Amino acid sequence: MEVTVYKVQIRFEKLFADPMIFDDPANLVRRYFLSIGIPPEKTGHLHQSTGDVTPVNDSGRPSVVSGTADYRYQGKRVRSDYMAGANLEINYADFGSGLSRDDHEKLWRKGRWGDMRFETKDFTDKTATIDLPDVAELYQMLSARATPTTLASVELENLPDSLFKATVSYLEERLKRLAEDEGAAVEVYATRDLAPEERKALEKRLTRESTDSTVHVILSKMETTKSHTTG
């Protein structure tokens, strides 16, 4: 499939400890797009390449608290520490939202995050083609084999590090949506993120070695108890 990968650099005159940014940094992009009116059916296709937020100053060093002031959050005035001249680099991929490259750039150029203003210093994009199995077919294969649990692996080869995490996130979310429709549960683990003992345990179940490109998928179906009524 073809995806578009974006890198955005934004600079806040004053970056407050806004929960929309710091409480759930792995969904920072989705939260921003939702806040400016993009519907969930589109933002659900956006997946970040990193799960943390590290503000830096104009010299590239970690930002530090500059002072305390009031700012508006969800319609209320709150008091918070802030970092002056803080820069964020945000990397994410669009797996089919329907938003064009120009749409993405215009949304970032709005330069407003709630009550905070920011400048978009850099906006770049590139198209990448990734080799992924059909997610619906993968789920059906897993579902047919689950008695009530099954394990499979997917190889995400030749993916740059900047896209690997976003692709795993996309795969996990798609599979979980399909599983929810059947009352099943899905767990997705990237080998590179596992502790050595966890990696060995999954390799033993699969009876083969994994690589840093391997993603493990576990599907568990709910066991149902049939009741019989006599009378």
MIDOSE-1310 file (N, C-alpha, C; in nm, 2 decimals, decimal comma, always signed):
residues 231
mevt	+0,08/-0,12/+0,00/+0,00/+0,00/+0,00/+0,09/+0,12/+0,00; +0,03/+0,24/-0,04/+0,10/+0,36/-0,05/+0,06/+0,45/+0,06; +0,16/+0,51/+0,14/+0,13/+0,60/+0,25/+0,21/+0,72/+0,23; +0,17/+0,83/+0,29/+0,24/+0,96/+0,29/+0,30/+0,98/+0,43
vykv	+0,43/+1,01/+0,43/+0,50/+1,03/+0,56/+0,53/+1,18/+0,57; +0,49/+1,24/+0,69/+0,51/+1,38/+0,71/+0,60/+1,41/+0,83; +0,68/+1,51/+0,81/+0,76/+1,56/+0,92/+0,73/+1,71/+0,94; +0,69/+1,75/+1,06/+0,65/+1,89/+1,08/+0,73/+1,94/+1,20
qirf	+0,78/+2,06/+1,19/+0,85/+2,13/+1,29/+0,78/+2,26/+1,33; +0,73/+2,27/+1,45/+0,66/+2,38/+1,50/+0,73/+2,45/+1,62; +0,71/+2,58/+1,63/+0,77/+2,65/+1,74/+0,67/+2,74/+1,81; +0,66/+2,72/+1,94/+0,57/+2,79/+2,03/+0,65/+2,91/+2,10
eklf	+0,59/+3,02/+2,10/+0,64/+3,13/+2,18/+0,64/+3,09/+2,33; +0,52/+3,03/+2,36/+0,50/+2,98/+2,50/+0,43/+2,85/+2,49; +0,50/+2,74/+2,53/+0,45/+2,61/+2,52/+0,41/+2,57/+2,67; +0,28/+2,57/+2,69/+0,23/+2,53/+2,83/+0,22/+2,38/+2,84
adpm	+0,20/+2,33/+2,96/+0,19/+2,19/+2,99/+0,05/+2,14/+2,96; +0,02/+2,15/+2,83/-0,12/+2,12/+2,78/-0,14/+1,97/+2,78; -0,24/+1,92/+2,84/-0,27/+1,78/+2,84/-0,29/+1,72/+2,70; -0,34/+1,80/+2,61/-0,36/+1,75/+2,47/-0,23/+1,71/+2,41
ifdd	-0,12/+1,77/+2,46/+0,01/+1,74/+2,40/+0,09/+1,64/+2,49; +0,09/+1,66/+2,62/+0,18/+1,58/+2,71/+0,11/+1,46/+2,77; -0,02/+1,46/+2,79/-0,08/+1,35/+2,86/-0,09/+1,22/+2,77; -0,10/+1,24/+2,64/-0,11/+1,13/+2,55/-0,03/+1,16/+2,42
panl	+0,10/+1,17/+2,43/+0,19/+1,21/+2,32/+0,18/+1,12/+2,20; +0,15/+0,99/+2,22/+0,14/+0,90/+2,10/+0,03/+0,94/+2,01; -0,07/+1,01/+2,06/-0,19/+1,05/+1,98/-0,19/+1,21/+1,96; -0,08/+1,27/+1,97/-0,07/+1,41/+1,96/-0,13/+1,46/+1,82
vrry	-0,09/+1,40/+1,71/-0,14/+1,44/+1,58/-0,29/+1,43/+1,57; -0,34/+1,32/+1,61/-0,49/+1,30/+1,61/-0,56/+1,40/+1,69; -0,51/+1,43/+1,81/-0,57/+1,53/+1,90/-0,57/+1,66/+1,83; -0,46/+1,70/+1,77/-0,46/+1,83/+1,71/-0,56/+1,84/+1,59
flsi	-0,56/+1,74/+1,51/-0,65/+1,74/+1,39/-0,80/+1,74/+1,44; -0,83/+1,66/+1,54/-0,96/+1,66/+1,60/-1,00/+1,80/+1,65; -0,91/+1,87/+1,72/-0,93/+2,00/+1,78/-0,97/+2,11/+1,68; -0,92/+2,09/+1,55/-0,95/+2,19/+1,45/-1,06/+2,14/+1,35
gipp	-1,13/+2,04/+1,39/-1,25/+2,00/+1,32/-1,25/+1,89/+1,22; -1,13/+1,81/+1,22/-1,13/+1,70/+1,13/-1,19/+1,58/+1,20; -1,29/+1,51/+1,13/-1,37/+1,41/+1,19/-1,28/+1,28/+1,22; -1,33/+1,20/+1,32/-1,25/+1,08/+1,36/-1,23/+0,98/+1,25
ektg	-1,33/+0,97/+1,16/-1,31/+0,88/+1,05/-1,19/+0,91/+0,96; -1,14/+1,03/+0,97/-1,02/+1,07/+0,89/-0,90/+1,06/+0,98; -0,91/+1,12/+1,10/-0,79/+1,12/+1,19/-0,75/+0,98/+1,24; -0,84/+0,88/+1,23/-0,81/+0,75/+1,26/-0,71/+0,68/+1,17
hlhq	-0,68/+0,74/+1,06/-0,58/+0,69/+0,97/-0,44/+0,75/+0,99; -0,43/+0,84/+1,09/-0,30/+0,90/+1,11/-0,23/+0,83/+1,22; -0,10/+0,79/+1,20/-0,03/+0,71/+1,30/+0,11/+0,77/+1,31; +0,15/+0,80/+1,43/+0,28/+0,86/+1,46/+0,39/+0,76/+1,46
stgd	+0,51/+0,82/+1,43/+0,63/+0,73/+1,42/+0,70/+0,73/+1,56; +0,67/+0,82/+1,65/+0,72/+0,82/+1,78/+0,61/+0,83/+1,89; +0,64/+0,79/+2,01/+0,54/+0,80/+2,11/+0,57/+0,89/+2,22; +0,67/+0,98/+2,20/+0,70/+1,08/+2,30/+0,71/+1,22/+2,24
vtpv	+0,72/+1,31/+2,33/+0,73/+1,45/+2,29/+0,85/+1,51/+2,36; +0,94/+1,57/+2,29/+1,06/+1,63/+2,35/+1,08/+1,77/+2,30; +1,03/+1,87/+2,37/+1,05/+2,01/+2,33/+1,20/+2,05/+2,34; +1,25/+2,12/+2,24/+1,38/+2,17/+2,24/+1,38/+2,32/+2,21
ndsg	+1,49/+2,38/+2,26/+1,50/+2,53/+2,23/+1,56/+2,55/+2,09; +1,58/+2,67/+2,05/+1,63/+2,70/+1,92/+1,77/+2,65/+1,89; +1,84/+2,61/+2,00/+1,98/+2,56/+1,98/+1,97/+2,41/+1,98; +1,85/+2,35/+1,99/+1,84/+2,20/+1,99/+1,86/+2,13/+2,12
rpsv	+1,87/+2,21/+2,23/+1,88/+2,16/+2,36/+1,74/+2,14/+2,43; +1,73/+2,05/+2,52/+1,60/+2,03/+2,58/+1,55/+2,16/+2,65; +1,42/+2,19/+2,62/+1,36/+2,31/+2,68/+1,35/+2,30/+2,83; +1,35/+2,41/+2,90/+1,33/+2,42/+3,04/+1,22/+2,52/+3,07
vsgt	+1,16/+2,50/+3,19/+1,05/+2,59/+3,23/+1,11/+2,73/+3,24; +1,03/+2,83/+3,17/+1,07/+2,97/+3,17/+0,99/+3,05/+3,27; +0,87/+3,00/+3,30/+0,79/+3,08/+3,39/+0,65/+3,02/+3,41; +0,56/+3,09/+3,47/+0,43/+3,04/+3,50/+0,33/+3,15/+3,46
adyr	+0,22/+3,11/+3,39/+0,12/+3,21/+3,35/-0,01/+3,14/+3,33; -0,12/+3,22/+3,30/-0,25/+3,16/+3,27/-0,26/+3,14/+3,13; -0,34/+3,03/+3,09/-0,38/+3,01/+2,95/-0,51/+2,94/+2,95; -0,58/+2,94/+2,84/-0,71/+2,88/+2,83/-0,71/+2,74/+2,79
yqgk	-0,77/+2,65/+2,86/-0,78/+2,51/+2,83/-0,92/+2,46/+2,85; -0,98/+2,41/+2,74/-1,12/+2,37/+2,74/-1,21/+2,47/+2,80; -1,19/+2,60/+2,76/-1,28/+2,70/+2,80/-1,26/+2,76/+2,93; -1,16/+2,71/+3,00/-1,13/+2,76/+3,14/-0,99/+2,82/+3,14
rvrs	-0,97/+2,92/+3,23/-0,84/+2,97/+3,25/-0,77/+2,89/+3,36; -0,65/+2,84/+3,32/-0,58/+2,76/+3,41/-0,43/+2,81/+3,42; -0,37/+2,79/+3,53/-0,23/+2,84/+3,55/-0,14/+2,72/+3,53; -0,03/+2,75/+3,46/+0,06/+2,64/+3,42/+0,20/+2,69/+3,40
dyma	+0,30/+2,61/+3,42/+0,44/+2,64/+3,37/+0,44/+2,64/+3,22; +0,53/+2,72/+3,17/+0,55/+2,72/+3,02/+0,70/+2,72/+2,99; +0,73/+2,68/+2,86/+0,86/+2,68/+2,81/+0,86/+2,79/+2,69; +0,95/+2,88/+2,70/+0,95/+2,99/+2,60/+1,04/+2,94/+2,48
ganl	+0,99/+2,97/+2,36/+1,06/+2,93/+2,24/+1,09/+2,78/+2,22; +0,98/+2,70/+2,25/+1,00/+2,56/+2,25/+0,96/+2,50/+2,11; +1,04/+2,41/+2,06/+1,02/+2,35/+1,93/+0,98/+2,21/+1,94; +0,89/+2,16/+1,86/+0,85/+2,02/+1,85/+0,87/+1,97/+1,71
einy	+0,93/+1,85/+1,70/+0,93/+1,78/+1,57/+0,83/+1,67/+1,58; +0,74/+1,66/+1,48/+0,64/+1,56/+1,48/+0,64/+1,48/+1,35; +0,65/+1,35/+1,36/+0,66/+1,26/+1,25/+0,54/+1,17/+1,25; +0,47/+1,16/+1,14/+0,36/+1,07/+1,13/+0,33/+1,03/+0,99
adfg	+0,24/+0,93/+0,97/+0,21/+0,88/+0,84/+0,06/+0,88/+0,82; +0,02/+0,90/+0,70/-0,12/+0,90/+0,67/-0,15/+0,77/+0,59; -0,23/+0,68/+0,65/-0,26/+0,55/+0,59/-0,40/+0,55/+0,52; -0,44/+0,66/+0,46/-0,56/+0,67/+0,38/-0,67/+0,75/+0,44
sgls	-0,64/+0,87/+0,49/-0,74/+0,95/+0,55/-0,83/+1,02/+0,44; -0,77/+1,03/+0,32/-0,84/+1,11/+0,22/-0,80/+1,26/+0,22; -0,72/+1,30/+0,32/-0,66/+1,43/+0,32/-0,54/+1,44/+0,22; -0,54/+1,55/+0,14/-0,43/+1,57/+0,05/-0,31/+1,63/+0,12
rddh	-0,20/+1,63/+0,05/-0,07/+1,69/+0,10/-0,10/+1,83/+0,14; -0,17/+1,91/+0,05/-0,20/+2,05/+0,08/-0,29/+2,06/+0,20; -0,39/+1,97/+0,21/-0,47/+1,97/+0,33/-0,39/+1,97/+0,46; -0,30/+1,87/+0,46/-0,21/+1,86/+0,58/-0,14/+1,99/+0,61
eklw	-0,08/+2,04/+0,51/+0,01/+2,16/+0,53/-0,08/+2,28/+0,58; -0,20/+2,30/+0,52/-0,29/+2,41/+0,56/-0,33/+2,39/+0,70; -0,35/+2,27/+0,75/-0,40/+2,25/+0,88/-0,29/+2,28/+0,98; -0,16/+2,25/+0,95/-0,05/+2,29/+1,04/-0,02/+2,44/+1,03
rkgr	-0,04/+2,50/+0,91/-0,01/+2,64/+0,90/-0,11/+2,73/+0,97; -0,22/+2,67/+1,02/-0,32/+2,75/+1,10/-0,25/+2,81/+1,22; -0,15/+2,73/+1,28/-0,07/+2,79/+1,38/-0,14/+2,82/+1,51; -0,24/+2,74/+1,55/-0,31/+2,76/+1,67/-0,34/+2,62/+1,73
wgdm	-0,30/+2,61/+1,86/-0,33/+2,48/+1,93/-0,40/+2,53/+2,06; -0,54/+2,52/+2,05/-0,62/+2,57/+2,16/-0,59/+2,72/+2,17; -0,54/+2,76/+2,29/-0,51/+2,90/+2,32/-0,37/+2,94/+2,29; -0,29/+2,84/+2,24/-0,15/+2,86/+2,22/-0,12/+2,88/+2,07
rfet	-0,04/+2,98/+2,04/+0,00/+3,00/+1,90/+0,13/+2,94/+1,87; +0,15/+2,89/+1,75/+0,28/+2,83/+1,71/+0,31/+2,87/+1,56; +0,43/+2,86/+1,53/+0,48/+2,89/+1,39/+0,52/+2,75/+1,33; +0,48/+2,73/+1,21/+0,52/+2,61/+1,14/+0,65/+2,64/+1,07
kdft	+0,76/+2,59/+1,12/+0,89/+2,63/+1,07/+0,93/+2,54/+0,95; +0,88/+2,42/+0,95/+0,92/+2,33/+0,84/+0,81/+2,22/+0,82; +0,78/+2,19/+0,70/+0,68/+2,09/+0,66/+0,73/+2,02/+0,54; +0,75/+1,89/+0,56/+0,80/+1,80/+0,45/+0,72/+1,68/+0,44
dkta	+0,71/+1,62/+0,32/+0,64/+1,50/+0,30/+0,71/+1,41/+0,20; +0,68/+1,28/+0,21/+0,73/+1,19/+0,10/+0,64/+1,07/+0,10; +0,63/+1,01/-0,02/+0,54/+0,89/-0,04/+0,62/+0,77/-0,03; +0,57/+0,67/+0,04/+0,64/+0,54/+0,06/+0,54/+0,43/+0,03
tidl	+0,59/+0,32/-0,03/+0,51/+0,20/-0,06/+0,56/+0,10/+0,03; +0,46/+0,04/+0,11/+0,50/-0,06/+0,21/+0,43/-0,19/+0,17; +0,49/-0,30/+0,19/+0,44/-0,43/+0,16/+0,37/-0,49/+0,28; +0,24/-0,49/+0,28/+0,16/-0,53/+0,39/+0,06/-0,64/+0,34
pdva	+0,04/-0,74/+0,42/-0,07/-0,83/+0,38/-0,21/-0,76/+0,39; -0,30/-0,81/+0,32/-0,44/-0,76/+0,33/-0,48/-0,79/+0,47; -0,52/-0,68/+0,55/-0,55/-0,69/+0,69/-0,67/-0,78/+0,71; -0,77/-0,76/+0,63/-0,90/-0,84/+0,65/-0,87/-0,99/+0,62
elyq	-0,79/-1,02/+0,52/-0,76/-1,16/+0,50/-0,67/-1,22/+0,61; -0,58/-1,14/+0,66/-0,50/-1,18/+0,77/-0,59/-1,21/+0,89; -0,68/-1,13/+0,92/-0,77/-1,15/+1,04/-0,85/-1,28/+1,02; -0,91/-1,29/+0,90/-0,99/-1,41/+0,87/-0,91/-1,54/+0,89
mlsa	-0,78/-1,54/+0,85/-0,69/-1,65/+0,86/-0,67/-1,68/+1,01; -0,65/-1,58/+1,09/-0,63/-1,59/+1,23/-0,75/-1,64/+1,30; -0,87/-1,59/+1,26/-0,99/-1,62/+1,32/-1,02/-1,77/+1,30; -0,99/-1,82/+1,18/-1,02/-1,96/+1,15/-0,93/-2,06/+1,23
ratp	-0,82/-2,01/+1,27/-0,72/-2,10/+1,34/-0,73/-2,08/+1,49; -0,80/-1,99/+1,54/-0,81/-1,96/+1,68/-0,90/-2,07/+1,75; -0,84/-2,14/+1,84/-0,91/-2,25/+1,91/-0,88/-2,26/+2,06; -0,90/-2,16/+2,14/-0,95/-2,02/+2,11/-0,85/-1,92/+2,08
ttla	-0,72/-1,96/+2,08/-0,61/-1,86/+2,06/-0,52/-1,91/+1,95; -0,46/-1,82/+1,88/-0,36/-1,85/+1,78/-0,26/-1,74/+1,76; -0,15/-1,77/+1,71/-0,03/-1,68/+1,70/+0,02/-1,68/+1,56; +0,04/-1,56/+1,50/+0,10/-1,55/+1,37/+0,20/-1,44/+1,37
svel	+0,28/-1,44/+1,26/+0,38/-1,33/+1,25/+0,38/-1,26/+1,12; +0,41/-1,14/+1,11/+0,41/-1,06/+0,99/+0,55/-1,00/+0,98; +0,61/-1,00/+0,86/+0,74/-0,94/+0,84/+0,73/-0,81/+0,77; +0,77/-0,70/+0,84/+0,77/-0,57/+0,79/+0,91/-0,53/+0,74
enlp	+0,95/-0,59/+0,63/+1,09/-0,57/+0,58/+1,10/-0,45/+0,50; +1,22/-0,40/+0,50/+1,26/-0,28/+0,42/+1,19/-0,15/+0,45; +1,14/-0,15/+0,58/+1,08/-0,03/+0,63/+1,18/+0,06/+0,70; +1,19/+0,19/+0,67/+1,27/+0,28/+0,75/+1,22/+0,28/+0,90
dslf	+1,31/+0,31/+0,99/+1,27/+0,32/+1,13/+1,16/+0,42/+1,15; +1,17/+0,53/+1,07/+1,07/+0,64/+1,08/+0,93/+0,60/+1,05; +0,92/+0,48/+0,98/+0,78/+0,44/+0,94/+0,74/+0,31/+1,01; +0,84/+0,24/+1,07/+0,81/+0,11/+1,13/+0,70/+0,12/+1,24
katv	+0,72/+0,20/+1,33/+0,63/+0,22/+1,45/+0,49/+0,26/+1,40; +0,48/+0,35/+1,30/+0,35/+0,39/+1,25/+0,28/+0,28/+1,18; +0,35/+0,19/+1,11/+0,29/+0,08/+1,04/+0,24/-0,02/+1,14; +0,32/-0,05/+1,25/+0,27/-0,14/+1,35/+0,14/-0,09/+1,41
syle	+0,14/+0,04/+1,44/+0,02/+0,10/+1,50/-0,10/+0,09/+1,41; -0,08/+0,11/+1,28/-0,19/+0,09/+1,18/-0,24/-0,05/+1,18; -0,15/-0,15/+1,17/-0,18/-0,29/+1,17/-0,26/-0,33/+1,29; -0,21/-0,28/+1,41/-0,28/-0,32/+1,54/-0,42/-0,26/+1,54
erlk	-0,43/-0,13/+1,50/-0,57/-0,07/+1,51/-0,67/-0,14/+1,42; -0,62/-0,17/+1,30/-0,71/-0,23/+1,20/-0,76/-0,37/+1,25; -0,66/-0,45/+1,30/-0,70/-0,58/+1,35/-0,79/-0,58/+1,47; -0,76/-0,48/+1,56/-0,85/-0,47/+1,68/-0,99/-0,43/+1,65
rlae	-1,01/-0,35/+1,55/-1,14/-0,31/+1,50/-1,22/-0,43/+1,45; -1,15/-0,52/+1,37/-1,21/-0,64/+1,32/-1,24/-0,74/+1,43; -1,15/-0,74/+1,53/-1,17/-0,84/+1,64/-1,29/-0,80/+1,73; -1,31/-0,67/+1,75/-1,42/-0,62/+1,83/-1,55/-0,66/+1,78
dega	-1,56/-0,66/+1,64/-1,69/-0,70/+1,58/-1,73/-0,84/+1,61; -1,63/-0,93/+1,65/-1,65/-1,07/+1,68/-1,64/-1,10/+1,83; -1,62/-0,99/+1,91/-1,60/-1,01/+2,05/-1,47/-1,08/+2,08; -1,37/-1,07/+1,99/-1,24/-1,13/+2,01/-1,14/-1,02/+2,06
avev	-1,02/-1,06/+2,09/-0,91/-0,97/+2,13/-0,79/-1,00/+2,06; -0,72/-0,89/+2,02/-0,59/-0,90/+1,95/-0,48/-0,83/+2,03; -0,36/-0,90/+2,03/-0,24/-0,84/+2,08/-0,14/-0,83/+1,97; -0,07/-0,72/+1,96/+0,04/-0,71/+1,86/+0,17/-0,66/+1,92
yatr	+0,27/-0,73/+1,89/+0,40/-0,71/+1,95/+0,51/-0,70/+1,84; +0,59/-0,59/+1,84/+0,70/-0,58/+1,75/+0,82/-0,65/+1,82; +0,89/-0,74/+1,76/+1,00/-0,81/+1,82/+1,11/-0,72/+1,88; +1,13/-0,61/+1,80/+1,24/-0,51/+1,85/+1,21/-0,45/+1,98
dlap	+1,08/-0,45/+2,02/+1,04/-0,38/+2,14/+1,03/-0,48/+2,26; +1,05/-0,61/+2,24/+1,04/-0,71/+2,34/+1,17/-0,73/+2,42; +1,15/-0,77/+2,54/+1,26/-0,81/+2,62/+1,31/-0,95/+2,57; +1,44/-0,98/+2,59/+1,49/-1,11/+2,53/+1,41/-1,23/+2,57
eerk	+1,36/-1,24/+2,70/+1,29/-1,36/+2,74/+1,15/-1,36/+2,67; +1,09/-1,25/+2,65/+0,96/-1,24/+2,58/+0,97/-1,28/+2,43; +1,08/-1,24/+2,37/+1,11/-1,27/+2,23/+1,13/-1,42/+2,22; +1,20/-1,48/+2,31/+1,23/-1,63/+2,30/+1,10/-1,71/+2,32
alek	+1,01/-1,66/+2,41/+0,89/-1,73/+2,44/+0,80/-1,73/+2,31; +0,79/-1,62/+2,24/+0,71/-1,62/+2,12/+0,77/-1,70/+2,01; +0,90/-1,69/+2,00/+0,97/-1,77/+1,90/+0,95/-1,92/+1,92; +0,95/-1,96/+2,05/+0,92/-2,10/+2,08/+0,78/-2,14/+2,04
rltr	+0,69/-2,06/+2,05/+0,55/-2,09/+2,01/+0,54/-2,10/+1,86; +0,62/-2,01/+1,79/+0,61/-2,01/+1,64/+0,70/-2,11/+1,58; +0,80/-2,17/+1,66/+0,90/-2,27/+1,62/+0,99/-2,21/+1,51; +1,02/-2,08/+1,52/+1,12/-2,03/+1,43/+1,17/-1,89/+1,49
estd	+1,28/-1,85/+1,45/+1,34/-1,73/+1,50/+1,27/-1,61/+1,43; +1,27/-1,50/+1,51/+1,22/-1,37/+1,45/+1,33/-1,28/+1,42; +1,30/-1,17/+1,36/+1,40/-1,07/+1,33/+1,35/-0,93/+1,38; +1,43/-0,83/+1,37/+1,38/-0,70/+1,41/+1,27/-0,64/+1,33
stvh	+1,24/-0,71/+1,22/+1,13/-0,67/+1,13/+1,00/-0,75/+1,16; +1,01/-0,84/+1,25/+0,89/-0,93/+1,28/+0,79/-0,87/+1,37; +0,67/-0,88/+1,34/+0,56/-0,84/+1,43/+0,47/-0,96/+1,46; +0,45/-0,99/+1,59/+0,37/-1,10/+1,63/+0,23/-1,06/+1,66
vils	+0,13/-1,14/+1,61/-0,01/-1,11/+1,63/-0,07/-1,23/+1,70; -0,14/-1,20/+1,81/-0,21/-1,30/+1,89/-0,36/-1,27/+1,89; -0,44/-1,37/+1,84/-0,58/-1,35/+1,84/-0,64/-1,45/+1,94; -0,73/-1,39/+2,03/-0,80/-1,48/+2,13/-0,95/-1,46/+2,12
kmet	-1,02/-1,57/+2,10/-1,16/-1,57/+2,09/-1,22/-1,59/+2,23; -1,33/-1,53/+2,25/-1,41/-1,56/+2,37/-1,46/-1,70/+2,37; -1,45/-1,78/+2,47/-1,51/-1,91/+2,48/-1,65/-1,89/+2,53; -1,74/-1,94/+2,45/-1,88/-1,93/+2,49/-1,93/-2,06/+2,55
tksh	-2,02/-2,05/+2,65/-2,08/-2,16/+2,71/-2,22/-2,18/+2,66; -2,25/-2,29/+2,60/-2,39/-2,32/+2,56/-2,48/-2,36/+2,67; -2,59/-2,30/+2,68/-2,69/-2,34/+2,78/-2,80/-2,41/+2,72; -2,85/-2,52/+2,78/-2,96/-2,59/+2,73/-3,08/-2,58/+2,83
ttg	-3,20/-2,55/+2,78/-3,31/-2,54/+2,86/-3,41/-2,66/+2,84; -3,45/-2,72/+2,94/-3,54/-2,84/+2,93/-3,67/-2,80/+2,99; -3,78/-2,86/+2,94/-3,91/-2,83/+3,00/-4,02/-2,90/+2,93
